Amino acid sequence: MAPDEILKYCLENLDGTVLVSSWGERGIFYNPDGKLKRGIYILTVKEKDGDHDKSSILDRKDIYRVNLGVRKDTFSRMFGPTPKRPAKGCTVEMDYDFSLINTILPHPVYAWMGWICVLNPSEERFEELKPFIQEAYECAKEKYGKRKL
């Protein structure tokens, strides 16, 4: 799958979402009626290494990473307890190869918040990811509902 297909899926299937480009990545945010500057994160697509995030080796040709936050209990069922927050510029302390392609993994930096990721998901892997995208969407809606606008 191409990054644009994933972003298009989200925009077409998750009401109240917008596409925002920032910090060298594109993200899907929940922001009905545009009341927030960006919105609440649902999913991002990162297509290059950043100063503080190089563990997925995204500078390889045609490699990208899909990132999304799930509930911490979902994360724990998948990978065990959430790790401690890493120091700035470091990776979480978990025994994973964060450069594996087409594998659902803990996010190399934001696993402590319950984020997961996949590098270059196939169509089959993307189907497996859809329930997690829906969960990230529901979490974003809940966070949005708690804001005083």
CNS distance restraints for C-alpha pairs under 8 A (distance, minus, plus):
assign (resid   1 and name CA) (resid   5 and name CA) 6.56 0.50 0.50
assign (resid   1 and name CA) (resid   6 and name CA) 7.36 0.50 0.50
assign (resid   1 and name CA) (resid 120 and name CA) 6.95 0.50 0.50
assign (resid   1 and name CA) (resid 121 and name CA) 6.37 0.50 0.50
assign (resid   1 and name CA) (resid 122 and name CA) 5.64 0.50 0.50
assign (resid   1 and name CA) (resid 123 and name CA) 5.95 0.50 0.50
assign (resid   2 and name CA) (resid   6 and name CA) 6.79 0.50 0.50
assign (resid   2 and name CA) (resid 120 and name CA) 7.74 0.50 0.50
assign (resid   3 and name CA) (resid   7 and name CA) 6.33 0.50 0.50
assign (resid   3 and name CA) (resid  45 and name CA) 6.76 0.50 0.50
assign (resid   3 and name CA) (resid  64 and name CA) 7.50 0.50 0.50
assign (resid   4 and name CA) (resid   8 and name CA) 5.96 0.50 0.50
assign (resid   5 and name CA) (resid   9 and name CA) 6.08 0.50 0.50
assign (resid   6 and name CA) (resid  10 and name CA) 6.44 0.50 0.50
assign (resid   7 and name CA) (resid  11 and name CA) 6.29 0.50 0.50
assign (resid   7 and name CA) (resid  19 and name CA) 7.74 0.50 0.50
assign (resid   7 and name CA) (resid  27 and name CA) 7.89 0.50 0.50
assign (resid   7 and name CA) (resid  28 and name CA) 7.03 0.50 0.50
assign (resid   8 and name CA) (resid  12 and name CA) 6.05 0.50 0.50
assign (resid   9 and name CA) (resid  13 and name CA) 5.98 0.50 0.50
assign (resid  10 and name CA) (resid  14 and name CA) 5.50 0.50 0.50
assign (resid  10 and name CA) (resid  17 and name CA) 7.71 0.50 0.50
assign (resid  10 and name CA) (resid  28 and name CA) 7.16 0.50 0.50
assign (resid  11 and name CA) (resid  15 and name CA) 7.28 0.50 0.50
assign (resid  11 and name CA) (resid  17 and name CA) 5.94 0.50 0.50
assign (resid  11 and name CA) (resid  18 and name CA) 6.70 0.50 0.50
assign (resid  11 and name CA) (resid  19 and name CA) 7.52 0.50 0.50
assign (resid  11 and name CA) (resid  28 and name CA) 7.45 0.50 0.50
assign (resid  14 and name CA) (resid 134 and name CA) 8.00 0.50 0.50
assign (resid  14 and name CA) (resid 137 and name CA) 7.20 0.50 0.50
assign (resid  15 and name CA) (resid  32 and name CA) 7.84 0.50 0.50
assign (resid  16 and name CA) (resid  30 and name CA) 5.70 0.50 0.50
assign (resid  16 and name CA) (resid  31 and name CA) 5.67 0.50 0.50
assign (resid  16 and name CA) (resid  32 and name CA) 4.24 0.50 0.50
assign (resid  16 and name CA) (resid  33 and name CA) 7.36 0.50 0.50
assign (resid  17 and name CA) (resid  28 and name CA) 6.33 0.50 0.50
assign (resid  17 and name CA) (resid  29 and name CA) 5.36 0.50 0.50
assign (resid  17 and name CA) (resid  30 and name CA) 4.42 0.50 0.50
assign (resid  17 and name CA) (resid  31 and name CA) 5.60 0.50 0.50
assign (resid  17 and name CA) (resid  32 and name CA) 6.54 0.50 0.50
assign (resid  18 and name CA) (resid  28 and name CA) 5.65 0.50 0.50
assign (resid  18 and name CA) (resid  29 and name CA) 5.38 0.50 0.50
assign (resid  18 and name CA) (resid  30 and name CA) 6.46 0.50 0.50
assign (resid  18 and name CA) (resid  31 and name CA) 6.48 0.50 0.50
assign (resid  19 and name CA) (resid  26 and name CA) 6.86 0.50 0.50
assign (resid  19 and name CA) (resid  27 and name CA) 5.64 0.50 0.50
assign (resid  19 and name CA) (resid  28 and name CA) 4.82 0.50 0.50
assign (resid  19 and name CA) (resid  29 and name CA) 6.45 0.50 0.50
assign (resid  20 and name CA) (resid  26 and name CA) 5.71 0.50 0.50
assign (resid  20 and name CA) (resid  27 and name CA) 5.23 0.50 0.50
assign (resid  20 and name CA) (resid  28 and name CA) 6.44 0.50 0.50
assign (resid  20 and name CA) (resid  29 and name CA) 7.19 0.50 0.50
assign (resid  20 and name CA) (resid  38 and name CA) 6.91 0.50 0.50
assign (resid  21 and name CA) (resid  25 and name CA) 5.76 0.50 0.50
assign (resid  21 and name CA) (resid  26 and name CA) 4.31 0.50 0.50
assign (resid  21 and name CA) (resid  27 and name CA) 6.19 0.50 0.50
assign (resid  22 and name CA) (resid  26 and name CA) 6.34 0.50 0.50
assign (resid  22 and name CA) (resid  27 and name CA) 7.81 0.50 0.50
assign (resid  24 and name CA) (resid  46 and name CA) 7.00 0.50 0.50
assign (resid  24 and name CA) (resid  47 and name CA) 7.60 0.50 0.50
assign (resid  24 and name CA) (resid  48 and name CA) 7.34 0.50 0.50
assign (resid  24 and name CA) (resid  50 and name CA) 7.91 0.50 0.50
assign (resid  25 and name CA) (resid  44 and name CA) 6.73 0.50 0.50
assign (resid  25 and name CA) (resid  45 and name CA) 5.73 0.50 0.50
assign (resid  25 and name CA) (resid  46 and name CA) 4.67 0.50 0.50
assign (resid  25 and name CA) (resid  47 and name CA) 6.58 0.50 0.50
assign (resid  26 and name CA) (resid  44 and name CA) 5.62 0.50 0.50
assign (resid  26 and name CA) (resid  45 and name CA) 5.35 0.50 0.50
assign (resid  26 and name CA) (resid  46 and name CA) 6.73 0.50 0.50
assign (resid  27 and name CA) (resid  41 and name CA) 7.16 0.50 0.50
assign (resid  27 and name CA) (resid  42 and name CA) 7.45 0.50 0.50
assign (resid  27 and name CA) (resid  43 and name CA) 5.63 0.50 0.50
assign (resid  27 and name CA) (resid  44 and name CA) 4.02 0.50 0.50
assign (resid  27 and name CA) (resid  45 and name CA) 6.19 0.50 0.50
assign (resid  28 and name CA) (resid  41 and name CA) 6.39 0.50 0.50
assign (resid  28 and name CA) (resid  42 and name CA) 5.59 0.50 0.50
assign (resid  28 and name CA) (resid  43 and name CA) 5.19 0.50 0.50
assign (resid  28 and name CA) (resid  44 and name CA) 6.14 0.50 0.50
assign (resid  29 and name CA) (resid  38 and name CA) 6.81 0.50 0.50
assign (resid  29 and name CA) (resid  39 and name CA) 5.11 0.50 0.50
assign (resid  29 and name CA) (resid  40 and name CA) 5.02 0.50 0.50
assign (resid  29 and name CA) (resid  41 and name CA) 4.60 0.50 0.50
assign (resid  29 and name CA) (resid  42 and name CA) 5.33 0.50 0.50
assign (resid  29 and name CA) (resid  43 and name CA) 7.12 0.50 0.50
assign (resid  29 and name CA) (resid 140 and name CA) 7.96 0.50 0.50
assign (resid  30 and name CA) (resid  39 and name CA) 5.25 0.50 0.50
assign (resid  30 and name CA) (resid  40 and name CA) 5.03 0.50 0.50
assign (resid  30 and name CA) (resid  41 and name CA) 6.56 0.50 0.50
assign (resid  30 and name CA) (resid  42 and name CA) 6.73 0.50 0.50
assign (resid  30 and name CA) (resid 137 and name CA) 7.34 0.50 0.50
assign (resid  30 and name CA) (resid 140 and name CA) 6.23 0.50 0.50
assign (resid  30 and name CA) (resid 141 and name CA) 6.74 0.50 0.50
assign (resid  30 and name CA) (resid 144 and name CA) 7.68 0.50 0.50
assign (resid  31 and name CA) (resid  35 and name CA) 6.54 0.50 0.50
assign (resid  31 and name CA) (resid  36 and name CA) 6.36 0.50 0.50
assign (resid  31 and name CA) (resid  38 and name CA) 7.00 0.50 0.50
assign (resid  31 and name CA) (resid  39 and name CA) 4.51 0.50 0.50
assign (resid  31 and name CA) (resid  40 and name CA) 6.62 0.50 0.50
assign (resid  31 and name CA) (resid 144 and name CA) 7.96 0.50 0.50
assign (resid  34 and name CA) (resid  38 and name CA) 7.82 0.50 0.50
assign (resid  34 and name CA) (resid  39 and name CA) 7.58 0.50 0.50
assign (resid  35 and name CA) (resid  39 and name CA) 7.77 0.50 0.50
assign (resid  35 and name CA) (resid 149 and name CA) 7.38 0.50 0.50
assign (resid  40 and name CA) (resid 140 and name CA) 5.56 0.50 0.50
assign (resid  40 and name CA) (resid 141 and name CA) 7.88 0.50 0.50
assign (resid  40 and name CA) (resid 143 and name CA) 7.37 0.50 0.50
assign (resid  40 and name CA) (resid 144 and name CA) 6.71 0.50 0.50
assign (resid  41 and name CA) (resid 140 and name CA) 6.52 0.50 0.50
assign (resid  42 and name CA) (resid  68 and name CA) 5.98 0.50 0.50
assign (resid  42 and name CA) (resid  69 and name CA) 6.77 0.50 0.50
assign (resid  42 and name CA) (resid 133 and name CA) 7.35 0.50 0.50
assign (resid  42 and name CA) (resid 136 and name CA) 5.33 0.50 0.50
assign (resid  42 and name CA) (resid 137 and name CA) 5.54 0.50 0.50
assign (resid  42 and name CA) (resid 140 and name CA) 6.20 0.50 0.50
assign (resid  43 and name CA) (resid  66 and name CA) 7.04 0.50 0.50
assign (resid  43 and name CA) (resid  67 and name CA) 5.54 0.50 0.50
assign (resid  43 and name CA) (resid  68 and name CA) 4.52 0.50 0.50
assign (resid  43 and name CA) (resid  69 and name CA) 7.29 0.50 0.50
assign (resid  43 and name CA) (resid 133 and name CA) 7.34 0.50 0.50
assign (resid  43 and name CA) (resid 136 and name CA) 7.48 0.50 0.50
assign (resid  44 and name CA) (resid  66 and name CA) 5.81 0.50 0.50
assign (resid  44 and name CA) (resid  67 and name CA) 5.14 0.50 0.50
assign (resid  44 and name CA) (resid  68 and name CA) 6.55 0.50 0.50
assign (resid  45 and name CA) (resid  64 and name CA) 6.79 0.50 0.50
assign (resid  45 and name CA) (resid  65 and name CA) 5.61 0.50 0.50
assign (resid  45 and name CA) (resid  66 and name CA) 4.67 0.50 0.50
assign (resid  45 and name CA) (resid  67 and name CA) 6.32 0.50 0.50
assign (resid  46 and name CA) (resid  58 and name CA) 7.91 0.50 0.50
assign (resid  46 and name CA) (resid  64 and name CA) 5.66 0.50 0.50
assign (resid  46 and name CA) (resid  65 and name CA) 5.24 0.50 0.50
assign (resid  46 and name CA) (resid  66 and name CA) 6.61 0.50 0.50
assign (resid  46 and name CA) (resid  67 and name CA) 7.78 0.50 0.50
assign (resid  47 and name CA) (resid  58 and name CA) 6.11 0.50 0.50
assign (resid  47 and name CA) (resid  59 and name CA) 7.59 0.50 0.50
assign (resid  47 and name CA) (resid  63 and name CA) 6.54 0.50 0.50
assign (resid  47 and name CA) (resid  64 and name CA) 4.38 0.50 0.50
assign (resid  47 and name CA) (resid  65 and name CA) 6.48 0.50 0.50
assign (resid  48 and name CA) (resid  57 and name CA) 7.94 0.50 0.50
assign (resid  48 and name CA) (resid  58 and name CA) 4.81 0.50 0.50
assign (resid  48 and name CA) (resid  59 and name CA) 5.26 0.50 0.50
assign (resid  48 and name CA) (resid  63 and name CA) 7.96 0.50 0.50
assign (resid  48 and name CA) (resid  64 and name CA) 7.03 0.50 0.50
assign (resid  49 and name CA) (resid  53 and name CA) 5.91 0.50 0.50
assign (resid  49 and name CA) (resid  54 and name CA) 4.99 0.50 0.50
assign (resid  49 and name CA) (resid  56 and name CA) 7.66 0.50 0.50
assign (resid  49 and name CA) (resid  57 and name CA) 6.49 0.50 0.50
assign (resid  49 and name CA) (resid  58 and name CA) 5.17 0.50 0.50
assign (resid  49 and name CA) (resid  59 and name CA) 5.87 0.50 0.50
assign (resid  50 and name CA) (resid  54 and name CA) 6.15 0.50 0.50
assign (resid  51 and name CA) (resid  89 and name CA) 7.13 0.50 0.50
assign (resid  52 and name CA) (resid  88 and name CA) 6.91 0.50 0.50
assign (resid  52 and name CA) (resid  89 and name CA) 4.01 0.50 0.50
assign (resid  52 and name CA) (resid  90 and name CA) 6.73 0.50 0.50
assign (resid  53 and name CA) (resid  89 and name CA) 6.59 0.50 0.50
assign (resid  53 and name CA) (resid  90 and name CA) 7.46 0.50 0.50
assign (resid  53 and name CA) (resid  91 and name CA) 7.52 0.50 0.50
assign (resid  53 and name CA) (resid 108 and name CA) 7.68 0.50 0.50
assign (resid  53 and name CA) (resid 109 and name CA) 6.96 0.50 0.50
assign (resid  54 and name CA) (resid  58 and name CA) 7.07 0.50 0.50
assign (resid  55 and name CA) (resid  91 and name CA) 7.13 0.50 0.50
assign (resid  55 and name CA) (resid  98 and name CA) 5.93 0.50 0.50
assign (resid  55 and name CA) (resid  99 and name CA) 6.53 0.50 0.50
assign (resid  55 and name CA) (resid 108 and name CA) 6.72 0.50 0.50
assign (resid  56 and name CA) (resid  65 and name CA) 7.91 0.50 0.50
assign (resid  56 and name CA) (resid  98 and name CA) 4.95 0.50 0.50
assign (resid  56 and name CA) (resid  99 and name CA) 4.06 0.50 0.50
assign (resid  56 and name CA) (resid 100 and name CA) 7.57 0.50 0.50
assign (resid  56 and name CA) (resid 108 and name CA) 7.58 0.50 0.50
assign (resid  56 and name CA) (resid 119 and name CA) 7.97 0.50 0.50
assign (resid  57 and name CA) (resid  99 and name CA) 5.96 0.50 0.50
assign (resid  58 and name CA) (resid  63 and name CA) 5.44 0.50 0.50
assign (resid  58 and name CA) (resid  64 and name CA) 5.90 0.50 0.50
assign (resid  58 and name CA) (resid  65 and name CA) 7.44 0.50 0.50
assign (resid  58 and name CA) (resid  99 and name CA) 7.95 0.50 0.50
assign (resid  59 and name CA) (resid  63 and name CA) 6.97 0.50 0.50
assign (resid  63 and name CA) (resid 119 and name CA) 6.87 0.50 0.50
assign (resid  63 and name CA) (resid 120 and name CA) 6.29 0.50 0.50
assign (resid  64 and name CA) (resid 119 and name CA) 5.60 0.50 0.50
assign (resid  64 and name CA) (resid 120 and name CA) 5.75 0.50 0.50
assign (resid  65 and name CA) (resid 117 and name CA) 6.52 0.50 0.50
assign (resid  65 and name CA) (resid 118 and name CA) 5.57 0.50 0.50
assign (resid  65 and name CA) (resid 119 and name CA) 4.24 0.50 0.50
assign (resid  65 and name CA) (resid 120 and name CA) 6.23 0.50 0.50
assign (resid  66 and name CA) (resid 117 and name CA) 5.33 0.50 0.50
assign (resid  66 and name CA) (resid 118 and name CA) 5.28 0.50 0.50
assign (resid  66 and name CA) (resid 119 and name CA) 6.24 0.50 0.50
assign (resid  66 and name CA) (resid 120 and name CA) 7.55 0.50 0.50
assign (resid  67 and name CA) (resid 107 and name CA) 7.00 0.50 0.50
assign (resid  67 and name CA) (resid 115 and name CA) 6.83 0.50 0.50
assign (resid  67 and name CA) (resid 116 and name CA) 5.85 0.50 0.50
assign (resid  67 and name CA) (resid 117 and name CA) 4.36 0.50 0.50
assign (resid  67 and name CA) (resid 118 and name CA) 6.83 0.50 0.50
assign (resid  68 and name CA) (resid 115 and name CA) 5.37 0.50 0.50
assign (resid  68 and name CA) (resid 116 and name CA) 5.57 0.50 0.50
assign (resid  68 and name CA) (resid 117 and name CA) 6.33 0.50 0.50
assign (resid  68 and name CA) (resid 132 and name CA) 7.87 0.50 0.50
assign (resid  68 and name CA) (resid 133 and name CA) 6.99 0.50 0.50
assign (resid  68 and name CA) (resid 136 and name CA) 6.50 0.50 0.50
assign (resid  69 and name CA) (resid 113 and name CA) 7.34 0.50 0.50
assign (resid  69 and name CA) (resid 114 and name CA) 5.62 0.50 0.50
assign (resid  69 and name CA) (resid 115 and name CA) 3.96 0.50 0.50
assign (resid  69 and name CA) (resid 116 and name CA) 6.15 0.50 0.50
assign (resid  69 and name CA) (resid 136 and name CA) 5.50 0.50 0.50
assign (resid  70 and name CA) (resid  74 and name CA) 6.39 0.50 0.50
assign (resid  70 and name CA) (resid  75 and name CA) 6.45 0.50 0.50
assign (resid  70 and name CA) (resid 114 and name CA) 5.62 0.50 0.50
assign (resid  70 and name CA) (resid 115 and name CA) 5.90 0.50 0.50
assign (resid  70 and name CA) (resid 116 and name CA) 7.21 0.50 0.50
assign (resid  70 and name CA) (resid 132 and name CA) 6.49 0.50 0.50
assign (resid  70 and name CA) (resid 135 and name CA) 6.12 0.50 0.50
assign (resid  70 and name CA) (resid 136 and name CA) 5.24 0.50 0.50
assign (resid  70 and name CA) (resid 139 and name CA) 7.50 0.50 0.50
assign (resid  71 and name CA) (resid  75 and name CA) 6.33 0.50 0.50
assign (resid  71 and name CA) (resid 114 and name CA) 6.17 0.50 0.50
assign (resid  71 and name CA) (resid 135 and name CA) 7.51 0.50 0.50
assign (resid  71 and name CA) (resid 136 and name CA) 7.65 0.50 0.50
assign (resid  71 and name CA) (resid 139 and name CA) 7.47 0.50 0.50
assign (resid  72 and name CA) (resid  76 and name CA) 6.03 0.50 0.50
assign (resid  72 and name CA) (resid  82 and name CA) 7.21 0.50 0.50
assign (resid  72 and name CA) (resid 113 and name CA) 7.24 0.50 0.50
assign (resid  72 and name CA) (resid 114 and name CA) 4.98 0.50 0.50
assign (resid  73 and name CA) (resid  77 and name CA) 6.19 0.50 0.50
assign (resid  74 and name CA) (resid  78 and name CA) 6.38 0.50 0.50
assign (resid  75 and name CA) (resid  79 and name CA) 5.96 0.50 0.50
assign (resid  75 and name CA) (resid  80 and name CA) 7.08 0.50 0.50
assign (resid  75 and name CA) (resid  81 and name CA) 7.61 0.50 0.50
assign (resid  75 and name CA) (resid  82 and name CA) 7.18 0.50 0.50
assign (resid  75 and name CA) (resid 106 and name CA) 7.94 0.50 0.50
assign (resid  75 and name CA) (resid 114 and name CA) 5.55 0.50 0.50
assign (resid  75 and name CA) (resid 115 and name CA) 7.47 0.50 0.50
assign (resid  75 and name CA) (resid 116 and name CA) 7.59 0.50 0.50
assign (resid  76 and name CA) (resid  80 and name CA) 4.20 0.50 0.50
assign (resid  76 and name CA) (resid  81 and name CA) 4.90 0.50 0.50
assign (resid  76 and name CA) (resid  82 and name CA) 6.38 0.50 0.50
assign (resid  79 and name CA) (resid 106 and name CA) 7.18 0.50 0.50
assign (resid  82 and name CA) (resid 111 and name CA) 6.34 0.50 0.50
assign (resid  82 and name CA) (resid 112 and name CA) 5.03 0.50 0.50
assign (resid  82 and name CA) (resid 113 and name CA) 7.26 0.50 0.50
assign (resid  82 and name CA) (resid 114 and name CA) 6.55 0.50 0.50
assign (resid  83 and name CA) (resid  92 and name CA) 6.50 0.50 0.50
assign (resid  83 and name CA) (resid  93 and name CA) 6.60 0.50 0.50
assign (resid  83 and name CA) (resid  94 and name CA) 7.15 0.50 0.50
assign (resid  83 and name CA) (resid 111 and name CA) 6.63 0.50 0.50
assign (resid  83 and name CA) (resid 112 and name CA) 4.98 0.50 0.50
assign (resid  84 and name CA) (resid  92 and name CA) 6.95 0.50 0.50
assign (resid  84 and name CA) (resid  93 and name CA) 7.51 0.50 0.50
assign (resid  84 and name CA) (resid 112 and name CA) 5.66 0.50 0.50
assign (resid  85 and name CA) (resid  92 and name CA) 6.62 0.50 0.50
assign (resid  85 and name CA) (resid 109 and name CA) 7.87 0.50 0.50
assign (resid  85 and name CA) (resid 110 and name CA) 7.60 0.50 0.50
assign (resid  85 and name CA) (resid 112 and name CA) 5.35 0.50 0.50
assign (resid  86 and name CA) (resid  90 and name CA) 5.63 0.50 0.50
assign (resid  86 and name CA) (resid  91 and name CA) 5.89 0.50 0.50
assign (resid  86 and name CA) (resid  92 and name CA) 5.15 0.50 0.50
assign (resid  86 and name CA) (resid  93 and name CA) 7.43 0.50 0.50
assign (resid  86 and name CA) (resid 109 and name CA) 6.93 0.50 0.50
assign (resid  87 and name CA) (resid  91 and name CA) 7.78 0.50 0.50
assign (resid  90 and name CA) (resid 109 and name CA) 7.11 0.50 0.50
assign (resid  91 and name CA) (resid 108 and name CA) 5.35 0.50 0.50
assign (resid  91 and name CA) (resid 109 and name CA) 5.08 0.50 0.50
assign (resid  92 and name CA) (resid 108 and name CA) 5.74 0.50 0.50
assign (resid  92 and name CA) (resid 109 and name CA) 5.57 0.50 0.50
assign (resid  92 and name CA) (resid 110 and name CA) 7.60 0.50 0.50
assign (resid  92 and name CA) (resid 111 and name CA) 6.90 0.50 0.50
assign (resid  92 and name CA) (resid 112 and name CA) 7.43 0.50 0.50
assign (resid  96 and name CA) (resid 105 and name CA) 7.60 0.50 0.50
assign (resid  96 and name CA) (resid 106 and name CA) 7.99 0.50 0.50
assign (resid  98 and name CA) (resid 105 and name CA) 7.00 0.50 0.50
assign (resid  98 and name CA) (resid 106 and name CA) 7.92 0.50 0.50
assign (resid  98 and name CA) (resid 107 and name CA) 7.69 0.50 0.50
assign (resid  98 and name CA) (resid 108 and name CA) 6.23 0.50 0.50
assign (resid  99 and name CA) (resid 119 and name CA) 7.42 0.50 0.50
assign (resid 100 and name CA) (resid 119 and name CA) 6.82 0.50 0.50
assign (resid 101 and name CA) (resid 118 and name CA) 6.93 0.50 0.50
assign (resid 101 and name CA) (resid 119 and name CA) 4.76 0.50 0.50
assign (resid 101 and name CA) (resid 120 and name CA) 5.86 0.50 0.50
assign (resid 101 and name CA) (resid 121 and name CA) 7.19 0.50 0.50
assign (resid 102 and name CA) (resid 118 and name CA) 5.87 0.50 0.50
assign (resid 102 and name CA) (resid 119 and name CA) 5.42 0.50 0.50
assign (resid 102 and name CA) (resid 120 and name CA) 5.48 0.50 0.50
assign (resid 102 and name CA) (resid 121 and name CA) 4.50 0.50 0.50
assign (resid 102 and name CA) (resid 122 and name CA) 6.27 0.50 0.50
assign (resid 102 and name CA) (resid 125 and name CA) 6.72 0.50 0.50
assign (resid 103 and name CA) (resid 118 and name CA) 5.55 0.50 0.50
assign (resid 103 and name CA) (resid 119 and name CA) 6.86 0.50 0.50
assign (resid 103 and name CA) (resid 121 and name CA) 7.29 0.50 0.50
assign (resid 103 and name CA) (resid 125 and name CA) 7.68 0.50 0.50
assign (resid 104 and name CA) (resid 116 and name CA) 6.91 0.50 0.50
assign (resid 104 and name CA) (resid 117 and name CA) 5.78 0.50 0.50
assign (resid 104 and name CA) (resid 118 and name CA) 4.89 0.50 0.50
assign (resid 104 and name CA) (resid 119 and name CA) 7.98 0.50 0.50
assign (resid 105 and name CA) (resid 116 and name CA) 5.65 0.50 0.50
assign (resid 105 and name CA) (resid 117 and name CA) 5.33 0.50 0.50
assign (resid 105 and name CA) (resid 118 and name CA) 6.18 0.50 0.50
assign (resid 106 and name CA) (resid 110 and name CA) 7.97 0.50 0.50
assign (resid 106 and name CA) (resid 111 and name CA) 5.38 0.50 0.50
assign (resid 106 and name CA) (resid 114 and name CA) 7.81 0.50 0.50
assign (resid 106 and name CA) (resid 115 and name CA) 6.34 0.50 0.50
assign (resid 106 and name CA) (resid 116 and name CA) 4.38 0.50 0.50
assign (resid 106 and name CA) (resid 117 and name CA) 6.02 0.50 0.50
assign (resid 107 and name CA) (resid 111 and name CA) 4.75 0.50 0.50
assign (resid 107 and name CA) (resid 115 and name CA) 5.39 0.50 0.50
assign (resid 107 and name CA) (resid 116 and name CA) 4.59 0.50 0.50
assign (resid 107 and name CA) (resid 117 and name CA) 5.24 0.50 0.50
assign (resid 110 and name CA) (resid 114 and name CA) 6.85 0.50 0.50
assign (resid 110 and name CA) (resid 115 and name CA) 5.52 0.50 0.50
assign (resid 110 and name CA) (resid 116 and name CA) 7.91 0.50 0.50
assign (resid 111 and name CA) (resid 115 and name CA) 4.76 0.50 0.50
assign (resid 111 and name CA) (resid 116 and name CA) 6.50 0.50 0.50
assign (resid 121 and name CA) (resid 125 and name CA) 5.41 0.50 0.50
assign (resid 121 and name CA) (resid 126 and name CA) 5.69 0.50 0.50
assign (resid 122 and name CA) (resid 126 and name CA) 6.03 0.50 0.50
assign (resid 123 and name CA) (resid 127 and name CA) 6.33 0.50 0.50
assign (resid 124 and name CA) (resid 128 and name CA) 6.67 0.50 0.50
assign (resid 125 and name CA) (resid 129 and name CA) 6.26 0.50 0.50
assign (resid 126 and name CA) (resid 130 and name CA) 6.28 0.50 0.50
assign (resid 128 and name CA) (resid 132 and name CA) 7.92 0.50 0.50
assign (resid 129 and name CA) (resid 133 and name CA) 6.26 0.50 0.50
assign (resid 130 and name CA) (resid 134 and name CA) 6.19 0.50 0.50
assign (resid 131 and name CA) (resid 135 and name CA) 6.21 0.50 0.50
assign (resid 132 and name CA) (resid 136 and name CA) 6.12 0.50 0.50
assign (resid 133 and name CA) (resid 137 and name CA) 6.13 0.50 0.50
assign (resid 134 and name CA) (resid 138 and name CA) 6.20 0.50 0.50
assign (resid 135 and name CA) (resid 139 and name CA) 6.16 0.50 0.50
assign (resid 136 and name CA) (resid 140 and name CA) 6.17 0.50 0.50
assign (resid 137 and name CA) (resid 141 and name CA) 6.25 0.50 0.50
assign (resid 138 and name CA) (resid 142 and name CA) 6.25 0.50 0.50
assign (resid 139 and name CA) (resid 143 and name CA) 6.24 0.50 0.50
assign (resid 140 and name CA) (resid 144 and name CA) 6.04 0.50 0.50
assign (resid 141 and name CA) (resid 145 and name CA) 6.10 0.50 0.50
assign (resid 142 and name CA) (resid 146 and name CA) 6.50 0.50 0.50
assign (resid 143 and name CA) (resid 147 and name CA) 6.77 0.50 0.50
